[in-house]
Amino acid sequence: MSDPTRPKGPKIIAIANQKGGVGKTTTTINLAAALARKKLKVLIVDIDPQGNASTGLGIEQDQREKTTYDLLLDEVPLNQVLMETEITGLTIAPATTDLSSADIEMVSNEKRVYLLHDALRQTAIDAYGFDFILIDCPPSLNLLTVNAMVAAHSVLVPLQSEFFALEGLSQLMLTVRDLRQSANPGLRIEGVVLTMYDKRNNLSQLVERDAREYLGDLVFQTVIPRNVRLSEAPSFAMSVLDYDPTSRGAQAYLALADEMVKSDTPLILTEGAEHE
């Protein structure tokens, strides 16, 4: 039973797409940085065994004493896992390759799909005053990603502006629907954001047209351009907003943060291509 005396918790968004290389971690880092620029307090939960979100924010491997593996498998308290980043208002729960075995280790746990849900609802989280929690998921629909979706209020889907981009989306939507009927009835689609978009490229325009035709208002108006500054920023362990705030990539993520914060109730894709 929920405690009516507890403060309203943060909005939890799983950033997911089972296809790799779609800009998922780039979106996690830069959307979080853009939200932090708006004076919001943000937590990134890195549950990708590659740990790229952690590395991209300057958290070195030897600094990651406790990680999301410990949070999920050993029920380590949040305050032992969370680390401050160089960005004011942005905290991270880092990941390491230890997470690679998490799927196998979680299978025998009867609460296996609720581990992250419960970890992010510890009363200790209230003291941090987070406004948003962004979960960077692995590039697969495995138990870690399912944990993220069960823990989340909504799912944000980065969609690469390339051929076959829409093909894998149907499986992700089916997973969301299945979880709505079982472990997380309140789960919604926050939106789909087109990434690596090149307006000079006919293919990018075609993917955008098809996405908007099929998904309608689920697709954010903001598109993330293919931008060299976005590619360079992680090698300096910086968000693009800190690396080059005037770049097209930085401006796009600021616009996405604005659009997301201003949007009303997230949409849910229902049967077929309709939404409510």
N, C-alpha and C positions, 0 to 999 in steps of 0.2 A: 504493500500500500504506500502511495506517495506521501511525502511529508509536506503538508500545506505551509509549514513555516519556512521551508527552504526557499532561497531565492530562485527566480526563473533561471534555468540553465542556459548554456550557449546553444546556438544553432549548429548542428553537426551535419556536415556535408561530406559524403564519400565521393572522391574524384576517381572515376573508374572507366575503364575500357579494356576488354580482354586482349585487344590488339596492341602490340608494343609499338613504340616509336610514334605515338600520336600527339605528344606534347603534354602528357599527363602530369609528370613531375614539374615540367616548366610552368604549367598552369597552376599547380599547387603552390610553388614557391612565389610566383609573381602575383597571383591573386591574393595570397596571404600578405605579401608586402604592400600591395595596393590598399587592402583593407586596413592594415596598420597605419598607413599614411592618413587614413580617415579618422585616426585616433581611436580605432577599435582594437580590442585585445584579442589576439588570434593564437591558437595552438595548432601546429601541424603535427599529426600523428603519422609517422612513417612506418608503414607495414609492408613495404616492398623490400625483400631480402637484399636487393642491390644497394639499398640505402642511399640512393642518389639525392633525395631531398635533403638528407642530413649533410652529405658532402657538399651539395650546392649552397648550403648556408654556412659552410666553414666549420662544421663539427668534425674534427679529425677522428679517425678510428680509435686511437688510444684514449680519446676523451669520453668515449661512449661506455662508461662503466656499467650502467644499467640501461637496458633498451626495451623496446616494445616486446621483445621475446620474453623478458623477465616480467613485464606487465601482464602479458597474456598467459604464459605457462606457469609462472611461479607466484603470481598474484602479488608482485612487489608493489608497495604503495606508490602512487603517482609522484609524490615529491622526491622520490629517489630516482625517477626516470627523466623528469622534465628538465630541459636545459634552456637557458636564455640564449638568444642569438644576438648578433650585432645590430639587428633591426629593433628599434624601440617598439615594444608592444607585441613582439613576435617570439613565441616560445616553441620548442620542438621536443617531441618524444622520438629520439633517434632509433635507427634500425641498423642491424648488421646482418651478415650472411647466416648468423645463427637461425634466423627466421626460415631459412630454406627447409629445415626439418619440422617446422611448426605444424604443417598440415598432418603429417604422420602422427605426431605426438598428440594432436588435438582429437583425433578420431575416436579414441577410447573414452573421452570425456563426455559425459551425458549432457553437459552444458556447453558443448563445443561451439555452437553458433552464437552463444551469448557472452563469450569471454570478454570481448572488447566493449560490448554494451555495458556490462557490469563495471568494467574498469573505468570507463569514462563517466560513470555515475556515482563514484565514490564521493562521500560528503567532503573529502579533502579538496575536491576541485572547486568548490564554492569560493574558497579564499582567493583564487586566482582571478576571478571576475572575467572569465573569457566571454567574448561576444560570439565568436565563431570557432569551431573546430573543423579543420580540413584534414581528411584522411587520404593520404597518398597510397593507392592500392597497387598491388602487383599486376602485371599484364596478363592476367588469367582469371577465370571465374572459379577460383579455388576456395578453400575454407577461410583463408584470410580475407578475401574479397567479400565473401558471404558475411563474415564477422563485421566488416565495415558497414555493409548495407543494413544489417540488423541493428547496429549501433546508431545509424544515421537517421536524420529526419528526411534527408533527400539525397539524390544522386546527381552529380554534375558530370556530364559526358563530353570529354574533348573528342572532336571528330576531325580527323585529318582530311584536308581538301585534296584527296587523291583517289584514283580509281579503286573500286571495291570498298570504299570507305563505309558505305551503308550496309554492306553485306553482313558484317559481324554484329551490327547494332541490334538486330532482331533477337539474338540470343540473350543479350544484356537486358533488353526490355522484358523478355519472358522470365528471366531470373527475378527482376523487380516484381513482376506480377505474382510469381510463385511465393515470394517472401511476404507480399502483402496479404496473401491468403493464409499465411502460417505464422512466421516468427515476428513480422513487423507490419501490422495492418496500416500503420500511418505513413509508410514510406512513399515518397513522391519523387518525381523527376524534377530536379531543380531547373534543368535546362541542358541544351546541347550547344557547345561552343565550337565553331569552326576554327581549326588551327592550321598553321603553315599555309595561309591563304595568299595567293598571288593574283591580284586583280588583272594582271596582264595575261594570265594563263586561262585559256578557254576551259580547261578541265576544272580549275578551281570554281569558275563561274557555273559550270554544269553541276558540280557537286553541291554548290550552294543552292541552286535552283531546285534540284531534286530533294535536298534536305528540307527546304522550306515548304515544298509542295507536299512531302510525305509527313513531316512532323509539325508543320504550322508554327504556332506560337511557342512551341517547345524550344525553338532555335533562337538563341540570343541575337539581337540586332548587331552587337559588337562581334567583329571577326578578328582573329589574331593573325597578323601578317607573317609571312616568311621573312625573317629579319635577322641580319647577321649579328646584331647586338644581343638578341635573345640567345643565339648559339654561343656567343663568346662569354656572356656573364657567368655561367657556372664554373668556368675554368678559373675565374678569379674569386670563386666562392661568394658571389654577390647576386642579389636579385637584379634584374635589368633596370629597375627603378633607381637603384643605387649606382649601377655601372654606367648607365647613360639615360638619365631621366627624360631627355628630349627625344629619344629614339621613338620610332613608330611602335615598336614592341611595348615599350613602357607606357606610352599613351593609350595603347589598346587595352592593357590590363587595368589601367586606371578607369577607363570607360566601362570595362566589364564589371569591376567592383561597384561602380556607380549604378549600373543597370541592375545588378543583383540586389543591392541594398534597397533600391527604390521599388523593386518588383513586389507585387502582392503575394498571395498564396501560390506556392509552387504548383506546377501542373503535373497531372499524372496521365500517362498514355494508357488509354483503355483499349478494348478490342479493336483490331484493325488499325487504321491511321488516325483515329479520332482522339480527341483529348477533351478534358473538362476543365 
